[in-house]
Amino acid sequence: MGNEDCVFCQIIDKKISSDIIFEDNDVFAFKDINPQAPSHILIVPKKHIPRLSQVEKKDEAVLGKMITIANNIAKENHFEEKGFRLTLNEGKDAGQTIFHIHLHLLAGRRLMWPPG
């Protein structure tokens, strides 16, 4: 399921410590170590999928689950009161630096548009 060279797979396997926010059989959520907002949480599938463009039909359920978990985390932390952002990056030009798909949950400050 995982990839030994992937830092997120190592975090999921608890070979690298993280501040875990949520975990079940399919999804793992933890605080980003380089936060871009006061609250910056990464939601990742436990299955190693390097890029958004490599998502297959069989992955639809886990991606939907990632969004549901992000919404639950946002509600638990009252992020919806002022707003929050969910972001998925595809490829280097979009800012993807770790090639294991991950959903960014950003909150706690005004987020400008357009981004970056």
N, C-alpha and C positions, 0 to 999 in steps of 0.2 A: 504494500500500500504506500509506503514512504520511500524516500530517496535519501540515502546515507549522506550525500553531499549537500542537501538542502537544509539551510538553517531553520526554516519553519518546521520541517519534518523532525529535526533534532529537538526543537522546542516542544512539539506535540509528543514526542517520545520521552520528554523530560530529561534529555541529555544536556540541555541548556535550560537554566532556570528562567522563569518568567513570572510575571504577576498575572495569574490566571483569573479571568473574569467568568468564564463559562466553559464547560466541557461535557460532551455526551459522546455517543458512539461515532457520530459523523462530523461533528464540528468542534472547533477549539477557538476560544476568544481570549485575548490577552492584551495588556497595555503595551503600546508601542514604546520602544526604548529611545526613540528620537521623535518625541511628539511635536506635531505641527499645530496643535491647539491644546488648551488646558486639559481636555479629555480627548484622547486619541487611542482608540481600541481597534485592534485588528481581529477580524473574524475570518477564519480559514477552514477549508474542508480538510478533514484528516487524510483524505485521498490526495496524493500528490498529482496535481494538475498544473503544469508549468505556466500556461498562458490562457487567458480568457478565450482566445481564438481556438484553443484545443478542447474546449468544453464539448461534450457529446450529449446526445439525447438522454442517455442513462444518468447524466449528471444534473439534470434539471431539478430533481427533488432536493438535492443538497444545496444548490444555489438558492432556491426558494427558502429553504430552511435557514440559510445564512442571513437572509433579509429579515425573516421573522425573529431570529435571535437578536439581530441588531436593533429591531424595534422594541423588543422586550427589554434589552439593556438600556435603551434610551428612555423608556417609560420608568424603569426602576430608578434611574438617576435624574428624572425630571428634565431631561434634555428637550422634550417636545415643547416645554413651556416657552422657550426662546428660539428653538430650532436646532437642527443638527444636519450634518451632511453625510451621505454614504457615497463612497467612491470606489470604483474598480479601475485599475490602470492596465492597459494592454501594451506591452513593449516598452523599449527604452525611451523613445521619444515622448511617450505619455507619462514617464516617470516611474515605470516599473523597475525596481532594483533587485527584488528577490523574485525568482521565477518559480513561484508557487502561488496560485491565485489567492488573493486576499481582498477582503472588503474593509475599507477604512471607515470607521465611525468617528467623526470629528464634531466636537461641541465645546461650549464654554467660552466662545468669543464670536464676534461678528465675522462671518466668512464672506469674503468679497466674491463678486462675479464680474467678469470671467476669472476663473482661477489661474494661477501661475502664468 
